[in-house]
Amino acid sequence: MKLHANDEIRLQAFLAHCGVASRRASEKIILDGRVSVNGQVVTELGTKVTSDDKVLVDGKPVKLEENKRYVLLNKPAGYVCSNSDEQGRDSAIDLLKEYYSERLYNVGRLDMFSSGLIIFTNDGDFAARLSHPSSELEKEYIVDSSLPLPRNLAEEFMHGVRIDGVFYKCKFAKELNSHRMQIVLIEGKNREIRRVFESRNVAIKRLVRVRIGNVEMNKLAPGGHRDLTQEEVKGLLAICRNKDN
């Protein structure tokens, strides 16, 4: 993104375009008092800034990044999806830092014990588009269980199940064998698959995300990464736009 002289932009959008975090995550960073503009801590989300303003996050200056990055990572289990973790656990972004100088952040999340595809970017508009609930972007998972799967679990998940007052429903589920299930989500509430399986006393041995929209894992090894192609980026945005129409 390039701002012309005197052009104003909301602070959370500015931070997103600087590669600090997504717009939603940037809003929390502002509310937490971690951002200053021209020496003054700012906690108002409506604040607007220009390219001439001096913006700091946690005391460090940030600036707009003109080169947009769209990176696909095959996250191994054991890594958290957070640029900083209070418990000191390994972060997925650490697997990319030696390859990219830009400040990247993850679009969506995978829990620590899950593996598979996750997208990193410094493009705030792209991240907001993919993350918005109206995008209904499909995420496909392969789940391996320790014990045989209960009968009709796939059908129950597709029809919807209520657990502790929360309604969980996948777009598609299919039992591939007695210990493996294919699941497609479009919303993806926190730990959705794990909560559904736990409610049926099914222990998950392995949970892997193998597809995000039009982007598939193919031969990307665990811990490996690659840049998304222009066609993949356009395809992801097209899917989200089509859902808005």
Accessible surface in RSA format (square Angstrom, percent):
REM  Atomic radii and reference values for relative SASA: ProtOr
REM  Chains: A
REM  Algorithm: Lee & Richards
REM  Probe-radius: 1.40
REM  Slices: 20
REM RES _ NUM      All-atoms   Total-Side   Main-Chain    Non-polar    All polar
REM                ABS   REL    ABS   REL    ABS   REL    ABS   REL    ABS   REL
RES MET A   1    70.90  36.7  46.47  30.8  24.43  58.2  61.06  51.9   9.84  13.0
RES LYS A   2   151.31  73.8 129.32  79.3  21.99  52.4  73.79  66.4  77.53  82.6
RES LEU A   3    23.50  13.1   7.58   5.4  15.92  40.0   7.58   5.3  15.92  42.8
RES HIS A   4   122.52  67.0 118.29  82.2   4.23  10.8  76.78  79.1  45.74  53.2
RES ALA A   5    78.74  72.4  56.52  87.2  22.22  50.5  59.57  83.9  19.18  50.8
RES ASN A   6   125.56  86.6 108.93 105.3  16.63  40.0  28.91  69.6  96.65  93.4
RES ASP A   7    54.30  38.0  50.22  50.0   4.09   9.7  12.12  28.5  42.18  42.1
RES GLU A   8   113.82  65.3  82.70  62.6  31.12  74.1  15.99  30.9  97.84  79.9
RES ILE A   9    19.30  11.0  14.61  10.9   4.69  11.3  19.30  13.9   0.00   0.0
RES ARG A  10   117.43  49.3 114.93  58.6   2.51   6.0  30.49  41.7  86.95  52.7
RES LEU A  11     0.00   0.0   0.00   0.0   0.00   0.0   0.00   0.0   0.00   0.0
RES GLN A  12    17.09   9.6  17.09  12.5   0.00   0.0   4.47   9.5  12.62   9.6
RES ALA A  13     6.10   5.6   6.10   9.4   0.00   0.0   6.10   8.6   0.00   0.0
RES PHE A  14     7.62   3.8   7.62   4.7   0.00   0.0   7.62   4.6   0.00   0.0
RES LEU A  15     0.00   0.0   0.00   0.0   0.00   0.0   0.00   0.0   0.00   0.0
RES ALA A  16     0.00   0.0   0.00   0.0   0.00   0.0   0.00   0.0   0.00   0.0
RES HIS A  17     7.95   4.3   7.95   5.5   0.00   0.0   4.95   5.1   3.01   3.5
RES CYS A  18     1.19   0.9   0.00   0.0   1.19   2.8   0.00   0.0   1.19   1.3
RES GLY A  19     0.39   0.5   0.00   N/A   0.39   0.5   0.00   0.0   0.39   0.9
RES VAL A  20     9.63   6.3   2.69   2.4   6.94  16.7   2.69   2.3   6.94  18.8
RES ALA A  21    10.26   9.4  10.26  15.8   0.00   0.0  10.26  14.4   0.00   0.0
RES SER A  22    24.32  20.6  23.44  31.3   0.89   2.0  12.50  26.6  11.83  16.6
RES ARG A  23    82.30  34.6  81.80  41.7   0.50   1.2  21.96  30.0  60.34  36.6
RES ARG A  24   169.92  71.3 162.39  82.8   7.53  17.9  72.51  99.1  97.40  59.0
RES ALA A  25    44.00  40.5  35.59  54.9   8.41  19.1  42.52  59.9   1.48   3.9
RES SER A  26     0.00   0.0   0.00   0.0   0.00   0.0   0.00   0.0   0.00   0.0
RES GLU A  27    56.47  32.4  56.47  42.7   0.00   0.0   3.50   6.8  52.96  43.2
RES LYS A  28   131.37  64.1 129.86  79.7   1.51   3.6 100.54  90.5  30.82  32.8
RES ILE A  29    17.82  10.1  17.74  13.2   0.08   0.2  17.82  12.8   0.00   0.0
RES ILE A  30     0.00   0.0   0.00   0.0   0.00   0.0   0.00   0.0   0.00   0.0
RES LEU A  31   104.28  58.1  81.76  58.5  22.52  56.6  81.82  57.5  22.46  60.4
RES ASP A  32    75.74  53.1  43.76  43.6  31.98  75.6  18.60  43.8  57.14  57.0
RES GLY A  33    29.26  36.1   0.00   N/A  29.26  36.1   9.59  26.3  19.67  44.1
RES ARG A  34    96.54  40.5  85.37  43.5  11.17  26.6  36.78  50.3  59.76  36.2
RES VAL A  35     0.82   0.5   0.00   0.0   0.82   2.0   0.60   0.5   0.22   0.6
RES SER A  36    19.02  16.1  18.27  24.4   0.75   1.7  12.28  26.2   6.74   9.4
RES VAL A  37    16.73  11.0  12.69  11.5   4.04   9.7  12.69  11.0   4.04  11.0
RES ASN A  38    87.01  60.0  60.82  58.8  26.19  63.1  32.87  79.1  54.14  52.3
RES GLY A  39    64.51  79.6   0.00   N/A  64.51  79.6  35.13  96.4  29.39  65.8
RES GLN A  40   128.70  72.0 127.89  93.5   0.80   1.9  43.00  91.5  85.70  65.0
RES VAL A  41    99.79  65.7  72.30  65.5  27.49  66.2  72.30  62.8  27.49  74.6
RES VAL A  42    21.39  14.1  18.49  16.7   2.90   7.0  21.39  18.6   0.00   0.0
RES THR A  43    63.01  44.8  55.15  55.9   7.86  18.7  28.03  37.7  34.98  52.9
RES GLU A  44   123.22  70.7 122.27  92.5   0.95   2.3  44.59  86.3  78.63  64.2
RES LEU A  45    53.24  29.7  49.27  35.2   3.97  10.0  49.27  34.6   3.97  10.7
RES GLY A  46    43.94  54.2   0.00   N/A  43.94  54.2  25.11  68.9  18.83  42.2
RES THR A  47    35.59  25.3  25.78  26.1   9.82  23.4  27.88  37.4   7.72  11.7
RES LYS A  48   109.64  53.5  85.71  52.6  23.93  57.0  30.28  27.3  79.36  84.5
RES VAL A  49     0.83   0.5   0.18   0.2   0.64   1.5   0.83   0.7   0.00   0.0
RES THR A  50    24.14  17.2  24.14  24.5   0.01   0.0  18.19  24.4   5.95   9.0
RES SER A  51    56.43  47.7  28.56  38.1  27.87  64.2  22.10  47.1  34.32  48.1
RES ASP A  52   119.79  83.9  86.70  86.3  33.08  78.2  33.08  77.8  86.71  86.5
RES ASP A  53    38.13  26.7  26.10  26.0  12.03  28.4   0.64   1.5  37.49  37.4
RES LYS A  54   132.61  64.7 126.68  77.7   5.93  14.1  75.04  67.5  57.58  61.3
RES VAL A  55     3.38   2.2   0.08   0.1   3.30   7.9   0.08   0.1   3.30   8.9
RES LEU A  56    35.33  19.7  34.78  24.9   0.56   1.4  34.78  24.4   0.56   1.5
RES VAL A  57     6.04   4.0   3.50   3.2   2.54   6.1   3.50   3.0   2.54   6.9
RES ASP A  58    80.51  56.4  50.40  50.2  30.11  71.2  36.55  86.0  43.96  43.8
RES GLY A  59    57.10  70.4   0.00   N/A  57.10  70.4  29.81  81.8  27.29  61.1
RES LYS A  60   142.48  69.5 142.25  87.3   0.23   0.6  84.71  76.2  57.77  61.5
RES PRO A  61    98.47  71.8  80.97  73.8  17.50  63.6  81.22  67.1  17.25 107.2
RES VAL A  62    16.19  10.7   0.36   0.3  15.83  38.1   5.77   5.0  10.42  28.3
RES LYS A  63   164.11  80.1 158.37  97.2   5.74  13.7 103.65  93.3  60.46  64.4
RES LEU A  64    34.07  19.0  17.42  12.5  16.65  41.9  17.42  12.2  16.65  44.8
RES GLU A  65    28.12  16.1  23.72  17.9   4.40  10.5  17.09  33.1  11.03   9.0
RES GLU A  66   123.32  70.8  99.81  75.5  23.51  56.0  32.19  62.3  91.13  74.4
RES ASN A  67   104.33  71.9  98.61  95.3   5.72  13.8  16.38  39.4  87.95  85.0
RES LYS A  68    56.75  27.7  32.67  20.0  24.08  57.3  32.67  29.4  24.08  25.7
RES ARG A  69    79.87  33.5  79.16  40.4   0.71   1.7   6.61   9.0  73.26  44.4
RES TYR A  70    43.12  20.1  39.23  22.3   3.89  10.1  24.92  18.7  18.20  22.4
RES VAL A  71     0.00   0.0   0.00   0.0   0.00   0.0   0.00   0.0   0.00   0.0
RES LEU A  72     0.01   0.0   0.01   0.0   0.00   0.0   0.01   0.0   0.00   0.0
RES LEU A  73     0.05   0.0   0.05   0.0   0.00   0.0   0.05   0.0   0.00   0.0
RES ASN A  74     6.20   4.3   6.20   6.0   0.00   0.0   0.00   0.0   6.20   6.0
RES LYS A  75     0.01   0.0   0.00   0.0   0.01   0.0   0.00   0.0   0.01   0.0
RES PRO A  76    29.33  21.4  27.21  24.8   2.12   7.7  29.33  24.2   0.00   0.0
RES ALA A  77    60.43  55.6  39.96  61.7  20.48  46.6  40.24  56.7  20.19  53.5
RES GLY A  78    30.01  37.0   0.00   N/A  30.01  37.0  21.97  60.3   8.04  18.0
RES TYR A  79    51.37  24.0  51.37  29.2   0.00   0.0  17.81  13.4  33.56  41.4
RES VAL A  80    11.35   7.5  10.61   9.6   0.73   1.8  11.35   9.9   0.00   0.0
RES CYS A  81     5.14   3.9   0.80   0.9   4.35  10.2   1.61   4.1   3.54   3.8
RES SER A  82    30.62  25.9  25.50  34.0   5.12  11.8  14.38  30.6  16.24  22.8
RES ASN A  83    69.73  48.1  48.22  46.6  21.51  51.8  29.81  71.8  39.91  38.6
RES SER A  84    88.46  74.7  71.63  95.6  16.83  38.8  48.68 103.7  39.77  55.7
RES ASP A  85    33.05  23.2  10.73  10.7  22.32  52.8   3.48   8.2  29.57  29.5
RES GLU A  86   186.87 107.3 142.95 108.1  43.92 104.6  65.58 126.8 121.29  99.0
RES GLN A  87   137.21  76.7 102.42  74.9  34.78  82.8  40.83  86.9  96.37  73.1
RES GLY A  88    66.29  81.8   0.00   N/A  66.29  81.8  35.25  96.7  31.05  69.5
RES ARG A  89    91.49  38.4  75.52  38.5  15.96  38.0  31.93  43.6  59.56  36.1
RES ASP A  90    85.54  59.9  79.91  79.5   5.63  13.3   7.03  16.5  78.50  78.3
RES SER A  91     5.76   4.9   5.76   7.7   0.00   0.0   5.58  11.9   0.18   0.3
RES ALA A  92     0.21   0.2   0.21   0.3   0.00   0.0   0.21   0.3   0.00   0.0
RES ILE A  93    10.06   5.7   9.50   7.1   0.56   1.4   9.50   6.8   0.56   1.5
RES ASP A  94    70.73  49.5  52.75  52.5  17.98  42.5  23.60  55.5  47.13  47.0
RES LEU A  95    42.86  23.9  33.31  23.8   9.55  24.0  37.60  26.4   5.26  14.2
RES LEU A  96     0.61   0.3   0.61   0.4   0.00   0.0   0.61   0.4   0.00   0.0
RES LYS A  97   123.35  60.2 105.21  64.6  18.15  43.2  70.44  63.4  52.92  56.4
RES GLU A  98   150.80  86.6 107.59  81.4  43.21 102.9  42.50  82.2 108.29  88.4
RES TYR A  99   126.87  59.2  95.10  54.1  31.77  82.7  62.05  46.6  64.82  79.9
RES TYR A 100    26.35  12.3  14.11   8.0  12.24  31.9  11.92   9.0  14.44  17.8
RES SER A 101   112.95  95.4  71.95  96.0  40.99  94.4  57.50 122.4  55.45  77.7
RES GLU A 102    26.14  15.0  14.91  11.3  11.23  26.7   9.15  17.7  16.99  13.9
RES ARG A 103   100.77  42.3  94.34  48.1   6.43  15.3  52.16  71.3  48.61  29.5
RES LEU A 104     6.02   3.4   1.97   1.4   4.05  10.2   1.97   1.4   4.05  10.9
RES TYR A 105     8.22   3.8   8.22   4.7   0.00   0.0   8.22   6.2   0.00   0.0
RES ASN A 106    23.80  16.4  13.71  13.3  10.08  24.3   0.05   0.1  23.75  23.0
RES VAL A 107    16.78  11.0   7.58   6.9   9.20  22.2   9.45   8.2   7.33  19.9
RES GLY A 108    41.78  51.5   0.00   N/A  41.78  51.5  35.60  97.7   6.18  13.8
RES ARG A 109   159.88  67.1 144.02  73.4  15.85  37.7  55.36  75.7 104.52  63.3
RES LEU A 110    11.18   6.2   5.44   3.9   5.75  14.4   8.38   5.9   2.81   7.5
RES ASP A 111    42.99  30.1  26.16  26.0  16.83  39.8  29.60  69.7  13.39  13.4
RES MET A 112    49.72  25.7  44.45  29.4   5.27  12.5  40.80  34.7   8.92  11.8
RES PHE A 113   143.78  71.9 132.38  82.0  11.40  29.7 132.53  80.4  11.25  32.2
RES SER A 114     1.68   1.4   1.63   2.2   0.05   0.1   0.55   1.2   1.13   1.6
RES SER A 115    19.05  16.1  18.84  25.1   0.22   0.5  10.64  22.7   8.41  11.8
RES GLY A 116     0.00   0.0   0.00   N/A   0.00   0.0   0.00   0.0   0.00   0.0
RES LEU A 117     0.00   0.0   0.00   0.0   0.00   0.0   0.00   0.0   0.00   0.0
RES ILE A 118     0.00   0.0   0.00   0.0   0.00   0.0   0.00   0.0   0.00   0.0
RES ILE A 119     1.91   1.1   1.90   1.4   0.01   0.0   1.90   1.4   0.01   0.0
RES PHE A 120     0.32   0.2   0.32   0.2   0.00   0.0   0.32   0.2   0.00   0.0
RES THR A 121     0.00   0.0   0.00   0.0   0.00   0.0   0.00   0.0   0.00   0.0
RES ASN A 122     0.00   0.0   0.00   0.0   0.00   0.0   0.00   0.0   0.00   0.0
RES ASP A 123    18.29  12.8  18.29  18.2   0.00   0.0   0.04   0.1  18.26  18.2
RES GLY A 124     0.00   0.0   0.00   N/A   0.00   0.0   0.00   0.0   0.00   0.0
RES ASP A 125    72.71  50.9  68.21  67.9   4.50  10.6  31.75  74.7  40.96  40.9
RES PHE A 126     4.53   2.3   1.84   1.1   2.69   7.0   3.59   2.2   0.94   2.7
RES ALA A 127     0.05   0.0   0.05   0.1   0.00   0.0   0.05   0.1   0.00   0.0
RES ALA A 128    38.64  35.5  28.81  44.5   9.83  22.4  35.13  49.5   3.52   9.3
RES ARG A 129    87.26  36.6  81.30  41.4   5.96  14.2  26.70  36.5  60.57  36.7
RES LEU A 130     5.69   3.2   1.68   1.2   4.01  10.1   1.68   1.2   4.01  10.8
RES SER A 131    57.31  48.4  31.91  42.6  25.41  58.5  35.29  75.1  22.03  30.9
RES HIS A 132    97.12  53.1  93.80  65.2   3.32   8.5  66.19  68.2  30.93  36.0
RES PRO A 133    88.78  64.7  69.29  63.2  19.49  70.9  79.79  65.9   9.00  55.9
RES SER A 134    50.67  42.8  37.43  50.0  13.24  30.5  39.73  84.6  10.95  15.3
RES SER A 135     3.83   3.2   3.12   4.2   0.71   1.6   1.78   3.8   2.05   2.9
RES GLU A 136    72.55  41.7  70.70  53.5   1.86   4.4   8.21  15.9  64.35  52.5
RES LEU A 137     2.97   1.7   2.97   2.1   0.00   0.0   2.97   2.1   0.00   0.0
RES GLU A 138    41.30  23.7  40.87  30.9   0.43   1.0  12.13  23.5  29.17  23.8
RES LYS A 139    38.58  18.8  38.58  23.7   0.00   0.0  21.35  19.2  17.23  18.4
RES GLU A 140    26.70  15.3  26.70  20.2   0.00   0.0   0.19   0.4  26.50  21.6
RES TYR A 141    14.60   6.8  14.60   8.3   0.00   0.0   5.11   3.8   9.50  11.7
RES ILE A 142    28.53  16.2  27.97  20.8   0.56   1.4  27.97  20.1   0.56   1.5
RES VAL A 143     0.11   0.1   0.07   0.1   0.04   0.1   0.07   0.1   0.04   0.1
RES ASP A 144    14.30  10.0  14.30  14.2   0.00   0.0   5.76  13.6   8.55   8.5
RES SER A 145     0.41   0.3   0.10   0.1   0.31   0.7   0.10   0.2   0.31   0.4
RES SER A 146    56.06  47.4  35.62  47.5  20.44  47.1  23.99  51.1  32.07  44.9
RES LEU A 147   114.18  63.6 114.18  81.7   0.00   0.0 114.18  80.2   0.00   0.0
RES PRO A 148    84.83  61.8  73.02  66.6  11.81  42.9  73.02  60.3  11.81  73.4
RES LEU A 149    15.82   8.8   0.14   0.1  15.68  39.4   0.14   0.1  15.68  42.2
RES PRO A 150    45.11  32.9  33.69  30.7  11.41  41.5  44.99  37.1   0.11   0.7
RES ARG A 151   208.09  87.4 188.34  96.0  19.75  47.0  78.83 107.7 129.26  78.3
RES ASN A 152    85.41  58.9  77.38  74.8   8.03  19.3  10.53  25.4  74.88  72.4
RES LEU A 153     2.62   1.5   0.75   0.5   1.87   4.7   1.69   1.2   0.93   2.5
RES ALA A 154     6.64   6.1   5.32   8.2   1.33   3.0   5.32   7.5   1.33   3.5
RES GLU A 155    84.34  48.4  84.34  63.8   0.00   0.0  37.39  72.3  46.94  38.3
RES GLU A 156    64.36  37.0  59.87  45.3   4.49  10.7  28.91  55.9  35.45  28.9
RES PHE A 157     0.00   0.0   0.00   0.0   0.00   0.0   0.00   0.0   0.00   0.0
RES MET A 158    59.17  30.6  52.89  35.0   6.28  15.0  39.23  33.3  19.94  26.4
RES HIS A 159   144.11  78.8 125.27  87.1  18.85  48.2  91.57  94.4  52.54  61.1
RES GLY A 160    18.80  23.2   0.00   N/A  18.80  23.2   0.00   0.0  18.80  42.1
RES VAL A 161    13.86   9.1   8.98   8.1   4.88  11.8  13.86  12.0   0.00   0.0
RES ARG A 162   160.66  67.5 128.61  65.6  32.05  76.3  53.39  73.0 107.27  65.0
RES ILE A 163    28.86  16.4  24.74  18.4   4.11   9.9  27.83  20.0   1.03   2.8
RES ASP A 164   142.11  99.5  99.00  98.5  43.10 101.9  43.63 102.7  98.48  98.2
RES GLY A 165    59.16  73.0   0.00   N/A  59.16  73.0  30.12  82.7  29.04  65.0
RES VAL A 166    57.89  38.1  55.11  49.9   2.78   6.7  57.89  50.3   0.00   0.0
RES PHE A 167    82.63  41.3  79.16  49.0   3.47   9.0  79.16  48.0   3.47   9.9
RES TYR A 168     8.56   4.0   8.56   4.9   0.00   0.0   0.00   0.0   8.56  10.6
RES LYS A 169   115.46  56.3  96.43  59.2  19.04  45.3  40.73  36.7  74.73  79.6
RES CYS A 170     3.49   2.6   0.00   0.0   3.49   8.2   0.73   1.8   2.76   3.0
RES LYS A 171   104.04  50.8  75.94  46.6  28.09  66.9  62.76  56.5  41.28  44.0
RES PHE A 172    80.06  40.1  80.06  49.6   0.00   0.0  80.06  48.5   0.00   0.0
RES ALA A 173     3.95   3.6   0.00   0.0   3.95   9.0   0.00   0.0   3.95  10.5
RES LYS A 174   111.22  54.3 108.37  66.5   2.86   6.8  55.14  49.6  56.08  59.7
RES GLU A 175    81.78  47.0  61.45  46.5  20.33  48.4  18.14  35.1  63.63  52.0
RES LEU A 176    77.77  43.3  44.65  31.9  33.13  83.3  48.26  33.9  29.51  79.4
RES ASN A 177    81.53  56.2  70.25  67.9  11.27  27.1  40.47  97.4  41.05  39.7
RES SER A 178    59.38  50.2  52.96  70.7   6.42  14.8  35.32  75.2  24.07  33.7
RES HIS A 179    67.33  36.8  67.30  46.8   0.03   0.1  49.08  50.6  18.25  21.2
RES ARG A 180    87.09  36.6  87.09  44.4   0.00   0.0   7.05   9.6  80.04  48.5
RES MET A 181     0.15   0.1   0.15   0.1   0.00   0.0   0.15   0.1   0.00   0.0
RES GLN A 182    38.09  21.3  38.09  27.8   0.00   0.0   1.97   4.2  36.12  27.4
RES ILE A 183     0.00   0.0   0.00   0.0   0.00   0.0   0.00   0.0   0.00   0.0
RES VAL A 184     8.67   5.7   8.67   7.8   0.00   0.0   8.67   7.5   0.00   0.0
RES LEU A 185     6.42   3.6   6.37   4.6   0.06   0.1   6.42   4.5   0.00   0.0
RES ILE A 186    52.11  29.7  45.30  33.7   6.82  16.4  45.30  32.6   6.82  18.5
RES GLU A 187   111.65  64.1  88.91  67.3  22.75  54.2  36.03  69.7  75.63  61.7
RES GLY A 188    35.71  44.0   0.00   N/A  35.71  44.0   9.90  27.2  25.82  57.8
RES LYS A 189    70.53  34.4  57.20  35.1  13.33  31.7  49.46  44.5  21.07  22.4
RES ASN A 190   110.68  76.3  92.53  89.4  18.15  43.7  42.18 101.5  68.50  66.2
RES ARG A 191    87.27  36.6  71.76  36.6  15.51  36.9  33.93  46.4  53.34  32.3
RES GLU A 192     6.56   3.8   3.69   2.8   2.87   6.8   0.81   1.6   5.74   4.7
RES ILE A 193     6.87   3.9   5.03   3.7   1.84   4.4   5.03   3.6   1.84   5.0
RES ARG A 194    26.88  11.3  26.52  13.5   0.36   0.9   4.73   6.5  22.15  13.4
RES ARG A 195    83.63  35.1  80.85  41.2   2.78   6.6   8.73  11.9  74.90  45.4
RES VAL A 196     0.18   0.1   0.18   0.2   0.00   0.0   0.18   0.2   0.00   0.0
RES PHE A 197     0.08   0.0   0.08   0.1   0.00   0.0   0.08   0.1   0.00   0.0
RES GLU A 198    95.28  54.7  81.27  61.5  14.01  33.4  43.87  84.9  51.41  42.0
RES SER A 199    42.95  36.3   9.07  12.1  33.88  78.1  21.58  46.0  21.37  29.9
RES ARG A 200    84.53  35.5  69.55  35.5  14.98  35.7  29.59  40.4  54.94  33.3
RES ASN A 201   136.07  93.8 109.29 105.6  26.78  64.5  34.48  83.0 101.59  98.2
RES VAL A 202     7.34   4.8   3.98   3.6   3.36   8.1   5.44   4.7   1.90   5.2
RES ALA A 203    57.36  52.7  46.74  72.1  10.61  24.1  55.37  78.0   1.99   5.3
RES ILE A 204    33.39  19.0   5.16   3.8  28.23  68.0   5.16   3.7  28.23  76.6
RES LYS A 205   146.42  71.4 114.09  70.0  32.32  77.0  66.52  59.9  79.89  85.1
RES ARG A 206   123.08  51.7 117.47  59.9   5.61  13.4  45.77  62.6  77.31  46.9
RES LEU A 207     8.32   4.6   6.64   4.8   1.68   4.2   6.64   4.7   1.68   4.5
RES VAL A 208     7.57   5.0   7.57   6.9   0.00   0.0   7.57   6.6   0.00   0.0
RES ARG A 209    13.35   5.6  13.35   6.8   0.00   0.0   0.00   0.0  13.35   8.1
RES VAL A 210    34.31  22.6  31.71  28.7   2.60   6.3  31.71  27.5   2.60   7.1
RES ARG A 211    40.19  16.9  40.19  20.5   0.00   0.0  13.88  19.0  26.31  15.9
RES ILE A 212     7.60   4.3   7.60   5.7   0.00   0.0   7.60   5.5   0.00   0.0
RES GLY A 213     6.50   8.0   0.00   N/A   6.50   8.0   3.31   9.1   3.18   7.1
RES ASN A 214    63.27  43.6  34.32  33.2  28.95  69.7  34.73  83.6  28.54  27.6
RES VAL A 215     0.18   0.1   0.00   0.0   0.18   0.4   0.18   0.2   0.00   0.0
RES GLU A 216    90.19  51.8  87.64  66.3   2.55   6.1  17.89  34.6  72.30  59.0
RES MET A 217    32.73  16.9  30.34  20.1   2.39   5.7   6.09   5.2  26.64  35.3
RES ASN A 218   120.25  82.9  81.67  78.9  38.58  92.9  34.44  82.9  85.80  82.9
RES LYS A 219   204.29  99.7 173.08 106.2  31.21  74.3 124.87 112.4  79.42  84.6
RES LEU A 220    29.17  16.2  18.56  13.3  10.60  26.7  22.29  15.7   6.88  18.5
RES ALA A 221    60.78  55.9  53.64  82.8   7.14  16.2  58.18  81.9   2.60   6.9
RES PRO A 222   106.21  77.4  84.46  77.0  21.74  79.0  84.46  69.7  21.74 135.1
RES GLY A 223    25.22  31.1   0.00   N/A  25.22  31.1  11.50  31.6  13.72  30.7
RES GLY A 224    21.82  26.9   0.00   N/A  21.82  26.9  21.20  58.2   0.62   1.4
RES HIS A 225    46.40  25.4  27.16  18.9  19.24  49.2  11.64  12.0  34.75  40.4
RES ARG A 226    69.94  29.4  64.21  32.7   5.73  13.6  53.65  73.3  16.30   9.9
RES ASP A 227    69.56  48.7  56.59  56.3  12.97  30.7  25.56  60.2  44.00  43.9
RES LEU A 228    14.29   8.0   0.00   0.0  14.29  35.9   0.00   0.0  14.29  38.5
RES THR A 229    64.65  46.0  57.11  57.9   7.55  18.0  61.99  83.3   2.66   4.0
RES GLN A 230   133.31  74.5 126.65  92.6   6.65  15.8  41.54  88.4  91.77  69.6
RES GLU A 231   128.75  73.9 120.23  91.0   8.52  20.3  67.58 130.7  61.16  49.9
RES GLU A 232    29.87  17.2  29.48  22.3   0.40   0.9  13.56  26.2  16.32  13.3
RES VAL A 233    16.95  11.2  16.95  15.3   0.00   0.0  16.95  14.7   0.00   0.0
RES LYS A 234   134.25  65.5 132.30  81.2   1.95   4.6  83.34  75.0  50.91  54.2
RES GLY A 235    19.40  23.9   0.00   N/A  19.40  23.9  18.95  52.0   0.46   1.0
RES LEU A 236     0.00   0.0   0.00   0.0   0.00   0.0   0.00   0.0   0.00   0.0
RES LEU A 237    41.06  22.9  41.06  29.4   0.00   0.0  41.06  28.8   0.00   0.0
RES ALA A 238    36.72  33.8  35.89  55.4   0.83   1.9  36.72  51.7   0.00   0.0
RES ILE A 239    49.51  28.2  47.79  35.6   1.72   4.1  49.31  35.5   0.20   0.5
RES CYS A 240     1.02   0.8   1.01   1.1   0.02   0.0   1.01   2.6   0.02   0.0
RES ARG A 241   110.78  46.5 110.10  56.1   0.68   1.6  41.66  56.9  69.12  41.9
RES ASN A 242   100.81  69.5  86.97  84.0  13.84  33.3  23.38  56.3  77.43  74.8
RES LYS A 243    88.70  43.3  63.84  39.2  24.85  59.2  29.10  26.2  59.59  63.5
RES ASP A 244    70.74  49.5  35.51  35.3  35.23  83.3  26.94  63.4  43.80  43.7
RES ASN A 245   154.72 106.7  92.06  89.0  62.66 150.9  61.78 148.7  92.94  89.8
END  Absolute sums over single chains surface
CHAIN  1 A    13195.7      10576.5       2619.2       6522.6       6673.1
END  Absolute sums over all chains
TOTAL         13195.7      10576.5       2619.2       6522.6       6673.1
